[in-house]
């Protein structure tokens, strides 16, 4: 049913909620594409005879869910779909994206050897500033920037004289390269996630305004023998990425 096919029903269900539900259903069916504008407050007013406050409340609820963004002069724009990542699943970025029907890619990809930062050194059990392989990437989902990732690899496991090439990471992903070339498979990890804001270069690379909300995650990944092999720092766009937690009550 099109969003404007039937009149609203006066009753216990608020009018703003009925409008929001119709628009939400259209979004789920793909009737409005990413980057397209939803009907304006004025259009909702004309079609349903509701107040401007009611129309605004319907659109505000969709914005709060991350389904649209409100832009002055452009109206309510359909936002890219968010990526839900289960917290109990440890996978590479490429595996995460493909499992959700998105095409992963990398930009601004750099591989080098540098003194390990203090947090990564502590997590990997290294002496700061011991050199280690660093892999820095801009993470893309369906061609759109979704996060930034900096990985450090333990030099006792991955020889700094034999780092992956840019092509290796592009073709196999970092975990794929580690398994195929180094013979190391990641099997478990511990991760800390917190909310933060972006500034400077990170904001620019992610296409965000200074002070925009992001999710910052630090993960240490271990191999089958229990060795810490990788420590990765990532910042994800808060409007594109979220973690999914499934809980069971004992």
ABEGO torsion letter per residue (X at the ends): XBAAABBBBBEABBAAAAAAAAAAAAAAAGABBBGBBBBBAAAAAAAAGBBAAAAAAAAAAAAAAGABBBBBGAEBBBBBBBBBBBAABBBBAAAAAAAAGBBBBBBGBBBBBBBBBAAAAAAAGBBOBBBBBBBBBBBBBGGBBABBBBBBBBAAABBAABBBBAAAAAAAEAAAAAAAAAGBBBABBBBBBBBBBBBEAAAAAAGBBBGBBBBBBBBBBBBAAGBBABBBBBBBBAAABBBBBBBBBX
